[in-house]
């Protein structure tokens, strides 16, 4: 999924694991869908690892997300793809232009 959304809240969680200490669940209001079919509001997970993507409440982001399984967290969770072009909206103009162009193709 690819969308523009604003973070409405953040909730830290801890897990019992030797690999990670937990992560953060972010509630995000989806403002513009660019790919996929997210709900109007989604919960995104960001694990405390080298792939962590920290977000701030009240800030708008371009989000590339997909489902994954995370140690210590039950079930599949929608997570932010930090290896892609997820970024604060104010810094995502080039990636946003590319996604919009590809969506029209």
Contact map, one row per residue, 1 for C-alpha under 8 A:
111000000000000000000000000000000111110000000000000000000000001111000000000000000000000000000000000000000
111100000000000000000000000000001111000000000000000000000000011110000000000000000000000000000000000000000
111110000000000000000000000001111110000000000000000000000000011100000000000000000000000000000000000000000
011111000000000000000000000001111100000000000000000000000001111000000000000000000000000010000000000000000
001111100000000000000000000111110000000000000000000000000001111000000000000000000000000000000000000000000
000111110000000000000000000111100000000000000000000000001111100000000000000000000000000000000000000000000
000011111100000000000000011110000000000000000000000000111111100000000000000000000000000000000000000000000
000001111100000000000000011110000000000000000000000000001100000000000000000000000000000000000000000000000
000000111110000000000000011100000000000000000000000000001100000000000000000000000000000000000000000000000
000000111111000000000001111000000000000000000000000000011000000000000000000000000000000000000000000000000
000000001111100000000001110000000000000000000000000000000000000000000000000000000000000000000000000000000
000000000111110000000111100000000000000000000000000000000000000000000000000000000000000000000000000000000
000000000011111000000111100000000000000000000000000000000000000000000000000000000000000000000000000000000
000000000001111100001110000000000000000000000000000000000000000000000000000000000000000000000000000000000
000000000000111110011100000000000000000000000000000000000000000000000011100000000000000000000000000000000
000000000000011111001100000000000000000000000000000000000000000000000001000000000000000000000000000000000
000000000000001111111000000000000000000000000000000000000000000000000011000000000000000000000000000000000
000000000000000111111000000000000000000000000000000000000000000000000000000000000000000000000000000000000
000000000000000011111000000000000000000000000000000000000000000000000000000000000000000000000000000000000
000000000000001011111100000000000000000000000011100000000000000000000010000000000000000000000000000000000
000000000000011111111110000000000000000000000001000000000000000000000000000000000000000000000000000000000
000000000001111100011111000000000000000000000011000000000000000000000001000000000000000000000000000000000
000000000001110000001111100000000000000000001111000000000000000000000000000000000000000000000000000000000
000000000111100000000111110000000000000000001111000000000000000000000000000000000000000000000000000000000
000000000111100000000011111000000000000000111100000000000000000000000000000000000000000000000000000000000
000000111110000000000001111100000000000000111100000000100000000000000000000000000000000000000000000000000
000000111100000000000000111110000000000011110000000000000000000000000000000000000000000000000000000000000
000011111000000000000000011111000000000011110000000000000000000000000000000000000000000000000000000000000
000011110000000000000000001111100000000111000000000000000000000000000000000000000000000000000000000000000
001111000000000000000000000111111000011111000000000000000000000000000000000000000000000000000000000000000
001111000000000000000000000011111000000100000000000000000000000000000000000000000000000000000000000000000
001110000000000000000000000001111100000000000000000000000000000000000000000000000000000000000000000000000
011100000000000000000000000001111111110000000000000000000000000000000000000000000000000000000000000000000
111100000000000000000000000000011111000000000000000000000000000000000000000000000000000000000000001100100
111000000000000000000000000000001111100000000000000000000000000000000000000000000000000000000000000000100
110000000000000000000000000000001111110000000000000000000000000000000000000000000000000000000000000000000
100000000000000000000000000000001011111000000000000000000000000000000000000000000000000000000000000000000
100000000000000000000000000001001001111111000000000000000000000000000000000000000000000000000000000000000
000000000000000000000000000001000000111111000000000000000000000000000000000000000000000000000000000000000
000000000000000000000000000011100000011111000000000000000000000000000000000000000000000000000000000000000
000000000000000000000000001111000000011111100000000000000000000000000000000000000000000000000000000000000
000000000000000000000000001111000000011111110000000000000000000000000000000000000000000000000000000000000
000000000000000000000000111100000000000011111000000000000000000000000000000001000000000000000000000000000
000000000000000000000000111100000000000001111100000000000000000010000000000011110000000000000000000000000
000000000000000000000011110000000000000000111110000000000000000000000000000011110000000000000000000000000
000000000000000000000011110000000000000000011111001111000000000000000000000000110000000000000000000000000
000000000000000000010111000000000000000000001111101110000000000000000100000000000000000000000000000000000
000000000000000000011111000000000000000000000111111100000000000000000000000000000000000000000000000000000
000000000000000000010000000000000000000000000011111100000000000000000000000000000000000000000000000000000
000000000000000000000000000000000000000000000001111100000000000000000000000000000000000000000000000000000
000000000000000000000000000000000000000000000111111110000000000000000000000000000110000000000000000000000
000000000000000000000000000000000000000000000111111111000000000000000000000000000100000000000000000000000
000000000000000000000000000000000000000000000110001111100000000000000000000000011100000000000000000000000
000000000000000000000000000000000000000000000100000111110000000000000000000000000000000000000000000000000
000000100000000000000000010000000000000000000000000011111010000000000000000000000000000000000000000000000
000000100100000000000000000000000000000000000000000001111110000000000000000000000000000000000000000000000
000001111100000000000000000000000000000000000000000000111110000000000000000000000000000000000000000000000
000001111000000000000000000000000000000000000000000000011111000000000000000000000000000000000000000000000
000001100000000000000000000000000000000000000000000000111111100000000000000000000000000100000000000000000
000111100000000000000000000000000000000000000000000000000111110000000000000000000000000111000000000000000
000111100000000000000000000000000000000000000000000000000011111000000000000000000000011111010000000000000
011110000000000000000000000000000000000000000000000000000001111100000000000000000000111110010001000000000
111110000000000000000000000000000000000000000000000000000000111110000000000000011000111000000000000000000
111000000000000000000000000000000000000000000000000000000000011111000000000000011101110000000000000000000
110000000000000000000000000000000000000000010000000000000000001111100000000001111000000000000000000000000
100000000000000000000000000000000000000000000000000000000000000111110000000001111000000000000000000000000
000000000000000000000000000000000000000000000000000000000000000011111000000111100000000000000000000000000
000000000000000000000000000000000000000000000000000000000000000001111100000111100000000000000000000000000
000000000000000000000000000000000000000000000000000000000000000000111110111110000000000000000000000000000
000000000000000000000000000000000000000000000010000000000000000000011111110110000000000000000000000000000
000000000000001010010000000000000000000000000000000000000000000000001111100000000000000000000000000000000
000000000000001110000100000000000000000000000000000000000000000000000111110000000000000000000000000000000
000000000000001000000000000000000000000000000000000000000000000000001111111000000000000000000000000000000
000000000000000000000000000000000000000000000000000000000000000000001101111100000000000000000000000000000
000000000000000000000000000000000000000000000000000000000000000000001000111110000000000000000000000000000
000000000000000000000000000000000000000000000000000000000000000000111100011111000000000000000000000000000
000000000000000000000000000000000000000000011000000000000000000000111100001111100000000000000000000000000
000000000000000000000000000000000000000000111000000000000000000011110000000111110000000000000000000000000
000000000000000000000000000000000000000000011100000000000000000011110000000011111000000000000000000000000
000000000000000000000000000000000000000000011100000010000000001111000000000001111100010000000000000000000
000000000000000000000000000000000000000000000000000010000000001111000000000000111111110000000000000000000
000000000000000000000000000000000000000000000000001110000000000100000000000000011111110000000000000000000
000000000000000000000000000000000000000000000000001000000000000000000000000000001111110000000000000000000
000000000000000000000000000000000000000000000000000000000000000100000000000000001111110000000000000000000
000000000000000000000000000000000000000000000000000000000000011100000000000000001111111000010010000000000
000000000000000000000000000000000000000000000000000000000000111100000000000000011111111100010000000000000
000000000000000000000000000000000000000000000000000000000000111000000000000000000000111110110000000000000
000000000000000000000000000000000000000000000000000000000011110000000000000000000000011111110000000000000
000100000000000000000000000000000000000000000000000000000001110000000000000000000000001111111000000000000
000000000000000000000000000000000000000000000000000000000001100000000000000000000000000111111000000000000
000000000000000000000000000000000000000000000000000000000000000000000000000000000000001111111000000000000
000000000000000000000000000000000000000000000000000000000000110000000000000000000000111111111111000000000
000000000000000000000000000000000000000000000000000000000000000000000000000000000000000011111111100000000
000000000000000000000000000000000000000000000000000000000000000000000000000000000000000000011111110000000
000000000000000000000000000000000000000000000000000000000000000000000000000000000000100000011111111000000
000000000000000000000000000000000000000000000000000000000000010000000000000000000000000000011111111100000
000000000000000000000000000000000000000000000000000000000000000000000000000000000000000000001111111110000
000000000000000000000000000000000000000000000000000000000000000000000000000000000000000000000111111111000
000000000000000000000000000000000100000000000000000000000000000000000000000000000000000000000011111111100
000000000000000000000000000000000100000000000000000000000000000000000000000000000000000000000001111111110
000000000000000000000000000000000000000000000000000000000000000000000000000000000000000000000000111111111
000000000000000000000000000000000000000000000000000000000000000000000000000000000000000000000000011111111
000000000000000000000000000000000110000000000000000000000000000000000000000000000000000000000000001111111
000000000000000000000000000000000000000000000000000000000000000000000000000000000000000000000000000111111
000000000000000000000000000000000000000000000000000000000000000000000000000000000000000000000000000011111
